[in-house]
């Protein structure tokens, strides 16, 4: 999960971005990815065994990290 300091950092980066459409796109992408990751963590699907659940969580976390990296590279 992302902490408040990281969230404030990326929001500041996006707020200062000249291209508002790109900022909105990245924010939506980040929100969707972090929501998916959070749901996987909180709502363990009983149909998944632990290794499948872990793999999905790792993949979702990787997607969040990728988006964070792209946003941070805009500094």
N, C-alpha and C positions, 0 to 999 in steps of 0.2 A: 504494500500500500504506500501511497505517496504521503509525505508529511506536509504540514502547513507551510513550512519554509520553502520547500520545493514548489508547492502550488503557488505561493506568492511570487516566487521568482519567475515561473513561466507565465503567469498572468501579466506581470510587469513587462516581460519581453514582448508578449503578444499585444499589449496595449500600446507599446511604443513602435510597433511595426507599421511602416508606411502603407503597406498593402492590406487594407482592412478585410478584403475578401479572403486573402491567404490566412490572415490571423483567425478569422471566423472558421475557416475550413480546418485549420490545425486544432483549434479549440474543440470543435465538434469531434474530430478524430480522437483527440485525447480523452474527452468525456466518454465517448462510446467505448474506447479501449479500457479505461479505468473502471467503468461500470461493469463491463464483462468480467474483468479480473475480480472485482469485488464480489460479484454474484457467484463466481466459481468458488471463491474462498468461503463464503457464508452459506451457500446452498449446496452442500454436497449432494450430488445426484446419486441416489441409492443404486442406480443402474450401472454406475461406474465402479470398477474396483480401484483400489488406492493408487496403483501405478498409472492407470488411465487418467484419474483425477489429477494426480501430480503433473503428468505430462501436459494436460490442458491448462493447468494453473501456470506452469513454467512458460508455455507458449504465450498465454495472455500477458504475463509479466514482461516477457521479451518484447511484445508489441508495444506495451506502455513505455518501456525503456527506449525503444526505437523512436517513438514519437517525441519523448522528452529530449532525446539527443538532437533530433532535427530542430526542435524549438530552441534549445540552448545554442545551437550553432548559428542562430540568427542574431546573437548579441552583437 
